[in-house]
């Protein structure tokens, strides 16, 4: 298997298109039927299968109909933080806000002093 990070975008898109075509054929679905079910035009589906994927929305629709939407599951799952990571995140944010408030108070005092 090739390192996906080393492949040009066009090669990745072409491979995705070929894979979708193979899945469609294995499921014995015509291009017209898949296009109709996915709510995309036949010409859009043909382009997708050629690797000319221009619309993420159309790709999602095709993946859903082919039952392959789960390939995107890792992208939509929220990462679970450990308690210590959560603690650090919360306290780092609070410390940042405290520093901003303190800086604003110092600026306000300096402005008041300069009026006299």
C-alpha positions in Angstrom: 0.0 0.0 0.0 1.3 3.4 -0.9 1.8 6.1 1.7 -1.3 8.3 1.0 0.7 11.4 2.0 3.1 10.9 -0.8 0.4 10.6 -3.5 -0.8 13.6 -5.5 -4.4 14.6 -4.9 -5.4 13.6 -8.4 -4.2 10.0 -7.8 -6.1 9.8 -4.5 -9.3 11.1 -6.2 -8.8 8.7 -9.1 -8.5 5.8 -6.7 -11.5 6.8 -4.7 -13.5 7.1 -7.9 -12.4 3.6 -9.1 -13.2 2.1 -5.7 -16.7 3.6 -5.7 -17.3 2.2 -9.2 -16.1 -1.2 -8.0 -18.4 -1.1 -5.0 -21.4 0.0 -7.2 -20.7 -2.9 -9.7 -20.4 -5.5 -6.9 -23.8 -4.3 -5.6 -25.2 -4.6 -9.1 -26.4 -1.0 -9.2 -26.5 0.9 -12.4 -25.0 4.4 -12.6 -28.5 5.8 -13.3 -30.0 4.1 -10.3 -27.2 5.2 -8.0 -27.4 8.8 -9.3 -31.2 8.8 -8.8 -31.0 7.3 -5.3 -28.2 9.7 -4.3 -29.9 12.7 -5.7 -27.1 13.6 -8.0 -27.0 13.9 -11.8 -25.8 11.0 -13.9 -23.0 13.2 -15.3 -21.9 14.1 -11.7 -21.8 10.4 -10.8 -19.8 9.6 -13.9 -17.3 12.3 -13.0 -17.0 11.0 -9.4 -16.2 7.6 -10.7 -13.5 9.1 -13.0 -12.0 10.7 -10.0 -13.3 14.2 -10.8 -14.8 14.8 -7.4 -15.7 18.4 -7.2 -18.6 18.3 -4.7 -18.1 16.9 -1.2 -21.9 16.9 -0.8 -22.4 14.6 -3.9 -19.6 12.3 -2.6 -21.4 12.0 0.8 -24.7 11.2 -0.9 -23.0 8.5 -3.1 -21.2 7.0 0.0 -24.5 6.9 1.9 -26.4 5.0 -0.8 -23.5 2.6 -1.3 -23.4 1.9 2.5 -19.8 3.2 2.8 -20.4 6.4 4.8 -18.7 4.7 7.7 -15.3 5.4 6.2 -15.7 8.9 7.4 -16.5 7.9 11.0 -13.1 8.7 12.4 -13.5 12.3 11.1 -16.7 13.0 12.9 -16.0 11.3 16.3 -15.0 13.6 19.1 -11.7 12.6 20.7 -12.0 11.7 24.3 -9.8 13.6 26.7 -8.2 12.1 29.7 -9.2 13.9 33.0 -5.7 15.4 33.2 -5.9 16.8 29.6 -9.3 18.3 30.4 -8.0 19.8 33.6 -5.0 21.4 31.8 -7.3 22.7 29.0 -9.7 24.3 31.5 -7.1 25.9 33.6 -5.0 27.1 30.7 -8.2 28.9 29.4 -9.0 30.3 32.8 -5.4 31.6 33.3 -5.5 33.2 29.9 -8.8 35.0 30.8 -7.3 36.1 34.1 -4.3 37.6 32.4 -6.5 39.5 30.0 -8.6 40.8 32.8 -5.6 41.9 34.8 -4.1 43.7 31.7 -7.4 45.5 31.2 -7.5 46.6 34.8 -3.9 47.9 34.6 -4.7 49.8 31.5 -7.8 51.3 33.1 -5.7 52.4 36.1 -3.1 54.0 33.9 -5.7 55.9 32.0 -7.2 57.2 35.3 -3.8 58.3 36.5 -3.0 60.1 33.3 -6.2 62.3 33.6 -4.8 64.0 36.8 
